[in-house]
Amino acid sequence: MSTAQREIWIDWMRVVACFLVIMTHSCEPFYLGGEGSLILTKADALWVSVLNVIPRACVALFVVASSYLQFPLHYPTGEFFRRRAARLLVPFLLWTVVYALVWGEPVQNFKDVLLNFNYAAGHLWFVYMLVGVYLIMPLLSPWAEKVGKKELLVYLGIWLFTTVIPFIRQWAGGPAPVMYGPSGIPNPAKYPLWGEASWNAYGVFYYLSGFVGYLLLGLYFRKFVGRLSWGKTLAWAVPLFLGGFAICNIGFLTRVWADSKGVFPIEGPVGLAALWEGPWLNDTLGVALMAIAWILLFRKIERGGKFYEHVLLPVSKASYGIYLCHLLLLSVISGRIRSALGLGADGVLGIWTTPVQIFAIALLSFCGTALFCVLVQKVPKVGKWVVG
C-alpha cells in the first residue's frame, strides 16, 4: 500500500498505542511486587492512578485499527486467514519460544504453552484475543456490509451497557472473593446475572460483551462518521476522556484506600492487585469512553510529511513486533532505573521519583524496541517472520 492510500491517522494511532502499552507496563512495578501486590507510598498510589489510567485504552485502539482496516472482509475468508496467520502466528510463536527460554523454568514453560500463554509474559494474552476477533469477522462481515447507522448504534448501545456490568456485579455481590487458577493467576468470582449460573456462563449479554464492541466501534467510525471540525471533535472527545478517566481513576483509588486504611506501604497477594485493576479492565465503561475519545482525536490527523514517511510509518509497520518483544528490554531498563534513582518518596527526586522513572522506562523501552524492530523488519526474507 502506497503512502497516498494509507489511513495516516491509523498509523499514528498504532504507534501511540504501542507507547501506551509500554507505559502501562512501566507502571506495573509500582503496584506489583513483594508477595504479588505492593504500593510503597500514598504518592505512588496517586501516580499509578493517573499514569496507568491515561494509557488504558491502548489495547482497544489496536482492535479498532484492525476493524477499521479489515472489517467487513475485503477478500475471501480463506485468503483472509492465510494473510492473518502469516503476519500474526509466526512472530507470536517465535517470541513465545524466546520468553519460555529466557523467563522462568523452560521445561515447565513449554508444557504450559500447550494450554495457554506463558504467564511470565502476560502481554501475550492479546494475540489469543485478537485471533478470536479474527475468527468471528467472517461470520459478521455480510451483516456489516449491509447494516444501517441506527441498527449499528443499537448494538453499540447494548455493548456499552455490558461495560457497566462489572460494576453491577460488585454492587450486587459486594467485593468478589478471589479464586486462584494455574500459576497463581487470580480469578475474581462473578456474581451471576441475567441467566448466568454455576452451570451456565452464557447469559443474555455474553455474546455482545468484550472486544466485539471495539470491532463494531471501528465499523461505525468507518461507515458513518465523517470529517468533524476541531470544535465538534473536542466537544465530544474531552468530556468522554475525562469521564472515562474519572471512572477508572476513582475506582482504582477507592479500592486501594479501602484496603490500605490510609496506611502505606500496602502489600498482599497478587489477587489484591487484580481487584484494584477491576475499574480499568478493557471491558469496562471508563476504558471504552477513553477509547472513543482517542479515536476522535486521531482522526483529525490527515497529512503525512517527512516525519511520517521516514519515522512514524516504519514504526507503525513494526508495531506488532514492538508489542511482542518490548517486555524483554523494559524489564532490564526498569530494574536499572529504579536501582539508580531509588524508590518512592525516598528516591533522589522525592515524590517526583516515581513519575520520572515511569516516563523514563517507557520512553527508553519504546525507542529501543522500535529501533530494533524497524531494523529487523528490513532484513530480507527474515524480518517479516520476526516482527510481522
N, C-alpha and C positions, 0 to 999 in steps of 0.2 A: 504494500500500500504506500503510495507516494504521500509526501507531506501535505499536499493540497487536498488529498482525500481523507485525511485523518480527522478524527474529532479531537481537536487540540486540547479542549478542556478535560477530556478523559485522560489524556497523558499527564496533565498537571495533577489531576485527582489521584491517579495511580501513584505518582511519585510522593505526593504529600501523604497519602495513606500509608505508604511504606515507612515514611519517617514517623508517622503517628503510631504505627505498630511498635516500632523500636522505642518510641517514647514510653508507651505503656510498659514495656518490658524493662526499661531503665528505672521505672518507679518501683518495680516489684521488690528489690532488696530492702526497701524502706518500710514494707509492711509484712514481708515474708522472711522468716528466719527463726533462729532458736529452735523451739520444738516444732515449728511449722508456721506460726504466726507471731510477728514481733513488731511493735511500734515503739520506738525508744522514747519519744517526747510528744507532747501535745502539738508542738510546732510541726513535727514530722507528719502527724496525722492531718494537720491542715494543709501542708504542702501536697501530700498524696491525694487528698480530696480534690485539690484543684488540678494538679499536673497529671493525674491519672484519669480524670474525668474529661478534660478538654479533648483528648485524642480518642475517646472510647468508641466513636462511630467508625473507626478505621476499617474493621473487617466488613461492616455493612457497605462501605464505599466500594470495596473490591467486588462484592456481589452485584451492586448496582451497575458498575462498569461492565461486568460480563453480560448482564442482562441487556443493557443499552446497546451493546455491540452485537450480541449473538441471538437475542430473543425478540420475535419468533425466529426460528432457524432459517438461514439463508440457503441451505443446501440439504440434500437427503440425510436422513438420520445416520446411516452407516458412515458417510463421509464426515459428518459432524463428530461422531465418536472417534473415528480414526485420527482426526486432527487434534481433538482434545486429549486423547490418550498419549499421543506423541509429545505434546507440549507439557502435560501435567505429570503423567505417571513415571516416565523415565527419570527426570530430575528428582522427583519425590523418592523413588526407590534408592537412587544413588545417595541422597543425603540422609535417608533413613539408615542406611548401612554405616555412613560416617558417624552419625550420632550414636549408633549402637556400639561402635568400636571405641569411641572417644569417652563417652559418659557412662558410668555405671559398670556393671558386670556384663561383658559382651555375650556370653553364652545365654544368660537369662534374658538379656535384651532381645536376642534373636528369637527366643521362644515366645516372648511377649508380643513381638510384632506380627506373629501369625494371627493374633486375635485383635490387636489394636496398635495404635501408635506407641512409640517409646515415650513413657510418661516423663522421663527426664527432659525430653524435647517436646514439651507440651504444646508448642505452637503448631505442630504438625496436624493437630485435630482439624485445622482449617481445610486441608486437602480432602479429607473424608467428607466434610460438609459440602464442599464445592462439587465433588463428584456426585453426591446425592442430588444437588440442584441441577446438574447437567443431565442426570438420568430422567428427571421429570420434565425437562424442557420440551422434548419431542411430543410428550402427551398433551402439553398445554399450548403448543405452537398453533395448531389450527384454530383454537379459540382466540389466541392472542391476535391473530391476523384480522379477526372479524369483530372483536369486542369494541363496544362503544364507550364513550367517556363516562356516561352516567353509570353504566354497568360496572366498569372497572373501579370507579370511585366507591361503589357499594362494597366491593370485595376488599378494597384498601381500607375502608372504614371498619369492616369486620376484623381485618388483620390488626389494625391499630387498637381495637378493643382487646385483642389477645395479648397485647403488650402490657396491659394493665392487670392481667390475670395473676402474675406473680405477687402483686401487692394485695389482690383479693384473697389469695391463699394465706398470706401472712395475717391479714385482718381476721379471716375466718378461723384459722387454726392456731394463731399465736406463733411464737418463734419455733421454727421447724427443727425437730431433732435431726442429728446428722448420723447417717449410716456410712460405713466405710467399705469401699469396693477394693479391687485389686490395687496393689502398691500403695494402699492408704488413701486412695482418691476419695474425697468426701462426697456424699450424695445426700443433700437435704431431702427428708421425707416430704412428699407433697400432699397437701390437704385435697381430697378428691372433690371435683366439681363437675356438674353437668354431664353425668353419665360415666364418669371415671369411678373405678372401684379397684379393689385388690386384684380382681380377675380381668379388669379392662382398663387399659391406659388410653384408649382411643375415644375420648369424649367428643362433644359437639365441635369444639374449635381446634381439635388436634391437627386436622389437615390444612387449616388455614393459618397456622401459627408458625413462628420461627422465621427462617430465612426465605421461605417462599414469598413473604411480604416484600422483601427487598427486590426479588425478581419482578414482582408486579410493579414496584415503585419505579424501577428502571424502565419498564414498558410504558408506564404512564408519562414519564418525562419525555420519552422518545416520541410518543404518538400525539400527545395532547398539550404539552407545554411549549409555547412558542417563545420568542425572544421577549424578555421583560426588561423594562427600564431599570436603572440603578435604584430609583426611588421605590418601585414595587418590589424589587429584589430584597432590598434592605428592610422594607416594611414587613416582609414575611420572614426573612432569614434571621434577623436579630432577635425578635421575640421567641421564635422557635428554638434558637440555640440557647438563649438564656433560660427559657422554660425547661428544656431538656437538661441543661447543666444543673439547674437548681434541684430537679428531681433526683438526679444521680448524686450530687454533692451532699444534699441534706440527708438522703437515705443512707449514704455511707457513714457520715459523721454521727448521725443518730445512733446507729448500731455500735460504732466504736465507743462513743461516750457511755452508752448503756453498759458495755462490757468492761470498760476501764474504771467506771465510777469516779472519774476525774483523777485517777492516779496512774502515772506512767513511770516506767515502761509497762506496756500491756503485752502479755505473752500467753500463748496457748497452742493447742494442736492445729494442724492445717485446716481442719474443719471450721475453725473460728474465722479465718480469713475468707473462707468460702461464703460464710454468712455475711461478712462485711461487703463482699463484692456483689451480693444479690441485686442491689438497685442499679448497677451499671452493666449487667449482662446484656448480650446482644438482642435478646428478645423482650426487652423492657422499653417502656414508653420514652424515658429520657433519651436513650440512645437513638431510638427511631426519630425523634424530633430533631436531634442534633444532626443526624444523617441527612435529613431533608434540607436543613439549613446549609450544610456544606455543599450539597448538590446545587442549590440555588446560586450560591456564590461562585462555584467553579464554572457554571455555565456562562458566566459573564466573560470568561477568557475565550477570545475568538481569534486572536492573532498569534502568529508564530514568531519568527525572528531568529537571529543567530544563536542566542542563548537557548532557545527552544530546540533548534535543529542540532546543535553541537553538544549540548549538555543534558537538557531535560529529556529529549526524545530517547537517546541511548539508555538513560537510566530507567525510563518508563518501559522500554523493551526488555530490560533485565530485571524488572520489578519482582517477578515470581522467584527468581534465583535469590534476590536480596532477602525476600521473606524467608526462604528455606534455610539459608545459611547464616543469617545475621547473629543468632544467639551464640555461635562459637566465638566470634570476636567480642561481642558485648560482654560475655561472662568474664573474659580476661580484662577488658578495659574497666569494667565496673569494679572488680576487685582491686585493681591498682589505684584507681582514683579514690576510692573510699579509704584505702590504706594511706594514701598520701595526704588527704585533706581531713581525715578524722571523721567522727560520726556525730550526727545530731548537733545540738547546741554547743557541745564540747569541741566541735571541729574548728579549724583555723579561721573560718568565716562566721562563726557564731550561728545564729538562726538561719543565715543565708547559705550555710554549707550544703544543706540538702538540695535546694533548688539548683544551685550551681553544679553540684555533682550530677543531678538528673539530666540537665541540659547538656553537660559535657559528655556524659556517657552516651546519650542519644545521638549527638552530633558526630562524635568521633566514630561511633559504631556505624552510623548511616553512611558517612563519607567513605570509610574504609571498605565496607561491604559493597557499596555501589561501585567503587573503583575496581574492586576485584571482579565483580560480576560483569561489568561492561567490558573489561579486558578479556575475560574468559569467553564471553559470547562472540568475540571477534575471531576466535580460533576456528579455522575451517573444519567442518565435519565433526567437531567435538563440542564446541561451545553450546550449541542448542540442546544437547543432551545433558549438559551440566546445569545450566541456568534457565532452560526453557526458551 
